């Protein structure tokens, strides 16, 4: 009788555990995840905004998940090689990608077949929002955006603008700025934030459009003119937004996010999304991100999927209009 009672209680306990795991949204098979180190693919070179922000997230997210996060850099073709590598990886949760929105969308708009499809990348969560800033050299004659705008109208396409690669950064920001203000610059595209910085700082271009987290590394060399965001940045508090200058449609920001290959168990996606949310809320992460001039920001899987659909249509419309 005692043996039957023990067996019955064990079975009931096991059923209860399975129920609780499933009810919590984790599931019995994903409950042990992760059990080993996770590979993080970065589609851009070291030193850019994606690398910088992910390195800030790495130790805290790794601590929450209880495993190491190992970086693998796959730069090239404006991020396309990295996106392709992520999309073709085994969907087991042990290869994830650190990508940027809306940058990941642009190659699928500009190219008939960039090598990957958006549906091959499963969004997980956003952990950072980085606003773009338009700047010039410290000793340049332009002290305001109006100065640069007037000069560009007097000398159309004679002023060069350094930008990260066209496929990764996206022409949407440039087109929004031209459409709203009438500015006429010549854009020079590079393979990521770090090479664009080298070109600008080396004096090979006149102006620079880059995410604020990258630009703030060079306070003695740059003069910010305007922020392409809904509010001013904490690290350039005296720099106005384009909205303040009368151009509210000139917005450009980067959502830095984690994705996994399509087909990954939804319960694993949920585990990763929850871990990222916990990391973004962590006081240590909040403090170090703000010290580096990066905004901690969280969107869950559904919110990122919704944003992706809206931004795809918006960017596609701009490109079709200007090209």
PyMOL commands that set and color helices and strands:
alter all, ss='L'
color gray80, all
select helices_A, chain A and resi 2-23+49-65+77-87+103-110+118-120+145-154+166-169+172-181+193-201+212-218+266-281+283-291+301-322
alter helices_A, ss='H'
color red, helices_A
select strands_A, chain A and resi 38-42+69-73+95-101+121-137+160-164+186-190+207-211+222-228+253-261+295-299
alter strands_A, ss='S'
color yellow, strands_A
deselect
rebuild
show_as cartoon
